[in-house]
Amino acid sequence: MSARTRVRVSITGVVQGVGFRPTVARIAAAHRVGGFVLNDAGSVQCEFEGPPARVHAAVHTLRTAPPPLAHIDTFVVAPGTALGDRVFRILDSTPGGGDGRTLVAPDIATCPDCLRELFDPTDRRHGHPFITCTNCGPRYTVITDLPYDRPATTMAAFGMCAACAAEYSDPADRRFHAQTIACPDCGPRLAWRGPDDGGSPLDAAAAALRGGLIVSVKGIGGYHLACRADDDEAVARLRQRKNRPAKPFAVMVADIEHARRICVVDDAAERSLTSPAAPIVLLAARPGAVSDAVAPHLRDLGVMLAYSPIHHLLFAGLDVPALVMTSANQGGSPIVYRTEHLGWIDGLADAVLDHDRPIHVPCEDSVVGIDADGNELPLRRSRGFAPLPVPLGVETPATILATGGDLKTTFALTDGHGRAHLSSHLGDMADPRTQSCFAAAVEHLAFLTGRVPDVVAHDAHPQYATTRWAQRHGGRLLAVQHHHAHAVSLLAEHHRLGDPMLAVAFDGTGFGTDGTIWGGELLALTGPAEFTRVGHLAPFRLPGGDGAVRSPARIAVDLLRRAGIAATDDDLPPVAALGPSGMHILTQQLERDLGCVPTTSMGRLFDAVASLLGVCQQVTYEGQAAVELEHLARTGHAGAAVDFDVSAGMLDPTPVVRALVDGLRAGAARADLALLFHDAVIRATVRAAGDAAAAAGMPTVGLTGGVFANRLLLAGIAAGLRARGLEVLTHRVVPCNDGGLALGQAAVAALSGSPGALRERSEPCASGSPER
């Protein structure tokens, strides 16, 4: 008898409800080994038996080619005793121990197999708008209960026909235990409300879009507002209705070839666009491919491929390069996802392409950029990623709920197994409807994980809506400083919690430990839940507080005064933007220091420079001025260098402000001046962070905060620090902006052990005023 071996493989992660058992069975058949596979509480257990070479090959195939929706946390192989099994069996699940909770998969784009069937006239699901299988389709947005089974989804009302039931029960079928299985005989139906052309709902929607109308389309995670992206008038009408004068719209295209027609798509971009998550990817636009009104004053487009059967069928009836596909909401409000809430967007759409499969949890589209090395930079982590957990690398016996920030709100919930489950993007908490969605999403994720929060971690800003929510929730509270949370989120996603790191935390607004607004910080993370502020941008003022954020000319005038430049001549753009009466009021305000909020914010410095160069005088969406300044700088040409004054950890932009004014008055190109400013920030940051890291004996520098969505800045600072021999960490899993705060808050709470353990050790800065 030939030698035989047997191994047991235990796999945890997102491994149930994703077709793992039939995949294992197919691998066993391909390698001609015996054994079994079953679902245990929260894991998959399988055993392979046969000749050693075949068994090892089966294990290797399973490890390297799991089901598309699976996300493996642990893959443990242990030797077993050969039992003589020559047949491989799929066994019934066993209850096992523990809480029996399984990880929920995110919503995934239509797979190639379903797409082929969708357009195959001989297939029984030809043209079915809800085609799906075990390898694709909605998951997170349709689950209503556990265990994950059809009655526990929003498909419960749709009884399976005999043909679907047979596929569902056949382990050899791709739709074995696919809970969203459906066909034209038993599945959901489309509905159309709008101008009727006598055809199907899809035909009517395509005709409306071709004719320049705005159509609300119900997808997987909510409704979109769609119109032709090449129709100036339609895009302008959508902007006017949505009260969105400048913020760029995302566009959707039929496939990767259509993406190439409107954007520059390299290999890295193609990988992101065609990945199962199918995020919006920021790409360099081809001039004239779509209306200039889609992304005013920007060189990039946010592009995604059609990811649901409805989208694919809609594009099949259109002959347009792209569709604007933006969330159906007003600015800052949550996405509309229920038919009964369509009143929230009354007047925005001319028609609605609807369907009767309910969405239980809303989920916005994810957004990523591509860095200079071809890596994804997450900017919004939502559909395709949420609610996948991030391993923290530390035990969290207490259940921690981290509420995140007030902008780009997401929250995190730990599960007692060293993981933080991250919600989808929920919107801005200034809107009461977002707050309602936040509470509902917390309840839903707590149910899915089977955890009740013991500790609620929140931002230290006392006026944040998430802070007030935490206080109303009660229980043990832990306030986490904003930039500390940013820094720790970076360590958490790199599985480096507890490691020392010099963090460069650049963003727009964060409540500092001294009661001022921070945002240009160098923090030395020296131990669990402990940091020291070792440097920062030189302080300046925000005259009128939030009003200065919307009107950055006010900040620019303060910087001019600090640089000793008389801000009286209207040859300077911010002076001209404010006008004589505005300048009179502002001058009095600055001289008397009335309503002038001190800040060290790098984001606000970018806003002020954008105003100074005449790029943006009225901010209508978060980050607008800085984004437009970056895009202008990309077209500039480098000239003579001008540097910040960097001393004792203080980055003073005064010399650069003077150089920008001199350049403006000498008639220099604005793009060249924008690049001069970016280069100055890069050099100052590399010098200050490099020196601080060396002084602290830290070989690692982390770049975090919303300013690092600026890819020009990110690439330059990272390259400069690496040239000094430093290791540089950047975000790859959670956004650098406030969408990643919750992970950092959860990790700080886990490291703290108790609320009293969190602290900052402050040192006097160059200004001579110690932080409190």
C-alpha positions, 0 to 999 in steps of 0.5 A: 500500500502506498504511503498516505497522510492526513492533515486538518486545516482550520480557517477563520475569518470571512469564511462562511456564506461565501462558498467555502465548503463547495470550493474545498470539495472541488479542490479535493476532487481536483487533487483526488484526495478524501476527507471532509469539510464543515462549518464550525462556530465561526470557522471552516474545518476540513481534513484532506487524506491521500498521498502526501504530494496530493494532500500538500497540493490541495492545501496549497491550492486552498491557501492561495485560491480561496473563494473570491468573497473570503477574507482569511484571518488564520490558516492553521494546518495540523497533522492527523491520523490516516483513516483510509478516507478516499471519498470527500464529503461536505458535512452539516455544520456543527454548533461548536463553542463560543458565541457562534458569530461569523464574520459578514462579507461585504458587498461585491461586484458582479462576478465574471460568471454571472456577467456571462450568464446575464448577457447569454440569450440561452441562459435562464437568467439572461437579462435578470437584474438581480443575478448573483451567486456565492461569489458575488452580489450583496451581503452586508446590506441585505443581512437582517439576522443571524445565522446567515440564511435566506430567511435572515436577509431581505430576500426572505419575501422571495420564495425560491422556484424549483430550479433555484432551489435545486441549484441552492441545494447542490454542493457542486453548483456555484449557487450552493447556499447562495442566499440571494439566489434568484431568477426571473421567475422568483426574484425581485422586480424592477419598477419605473416612475417617470416618463414612459416610453412603453418599454421595460423599466430599463428601457425607460431609464435608458431613454430618459438618460439619453434624453438628458434627464436625471434618474435616481437608480436604486443599487446595492447600498442605496440610490444614486442620482445619474445623468449623462457625464458628457451633457453639460446642461444635465450636469449643471442642472444636477449641480443646481438641484443638489446645491453642489456648485463645485464638489466633483461628481463620480462617474460610472462606465460600462467596463475597463475599456470605457474607463480607458477612453475617459482616463489614463488607466495604468496597471495599478488603476486597472487592478483597483477598478476591476477588483471585487470591491469595485471602488471609485478610483481617482484617475487623470482625466482625458481632456474633453472626454466628459463635461468639464462640469463633472470635476471643475478645476481638477485634473482627476476624475473619480471613476468606477466600473458598473458593479451590479447587474442593474448597472450592466443592463443599463449601460447595455441600452446606452451609447454614452461614454459615462454616467455621473453616478453620485449618492442620492442625498443633499450635501452631508446627508446620508445616502437615501436607501429606502423607498419611503425616504425618497421624499428626502431628495424630492426635486432632485431627480426627474424619474426613479428606477426602483426595485423591491429588494429592500436594503437593510443597511445603507452603504456608500461607494468606496473611494481610493487613490493610487500613489506613486508606487502603485499602491491603493490609498483609501479615501473612503472605506465603504462598499466592498470593504465594510464591515471587514474587521482590522486585526488590532494585534492586541487582546480586547477583552472589553468591547470597545465602541469608537465613534470616530469624528464628525466628518466622514463619519465611521465607527469601529466595534471590537469583538473580543478577538483582537479585531475592530469591525469598521462601519461603512461611511455614514456622512457628516454628523451635523445632519440629524438624519446621519445621527439616526443612521449612525445609531441604527448602524451601531445597533446592527453591527453590535448585533452581527458581532454579538457584542455590547460596548463596555467602553465608548471611545470618542474624539476629545472635541467637546462639541462633536456630535459623536462626543455628545452621542457617546455621552448620551450612550453612557458607560465608561467613556474615553476621550482620545485626542484627534491626531493621536487617534490618526497616528495610532490608526496607522500603527494599527493597520500595519499591525505595529501597535505599541511600536515607537513612531514619529507621527506627522499628523497634518489635517484641517481641524483637531482639538488639541490638548491645549484647547486650540485647534491643531492640524500641523503636528509632530507627535512622538508615540512613545508607549501604549496610549502615550504621546509627546507633541514635539513639533508643529506648524507656527500658530496663526488665526482663524478670524471668525472660526468656521467662517474662515474655513469657508472664506479662506481669504480671512486666514490669508490676510492674517498670514500676510500681517504676520509676514509684515506685508501690508494687506491694503492693496487689492492687487492681492487676491484675498484683499480683492475677494474681501472688498473694502468693507470686508477688509475694514471689518477684518482689520478691526477683528484682527487688531482686537483679536475678536473671534480669532481662533488660534490654530496650527492647522496645515490644512488651513495653511493650504486653504490660505495659500489657495486664497493668496494665489487666487485659486479658491476664495469660497469653499463649498465642500471640505478640502476644496481649496487645498485640492484645487491648489494641489491640482494647479501645482501638478502643472507648475514648473520648479524654480528657485527654492524658498524654505520655511523657517524650521527651528526647535520643532516649529515650522514657520511659513513666513518666508514662503508667504513673502516669496509667494507675494513677491512672485504674484507681484512679479507676474509669476505663473500661479501654477509655479507658485503653487508648486513652490509652496508644495516643495517648501512644505515637503522640505520643511516636513522632511527636515522637522520630522527627520530631526525629531525622529533622530532626537527621539531615536525613532527609526519610523515615521508615519504620515497621517491626517487628511492633508495626506490625501494630497498625493504630491505632498505624500510622495515628496515627503515619503521620498525625502524621509526614506532618503534620510534612512527612515522607515515610512508608514502610510495608509493602505487599509483605512483612510488617512482622513477622519474616516480612519479615526475610529480605528485609532480610537479603538486601538488607543482604548485597547492599549489604555486598559483604563480611561485613566491610562491615556495621557500626553506628556507635553513639552514647551515648544518654540513659542515658549508656551507649554501645552496644558 
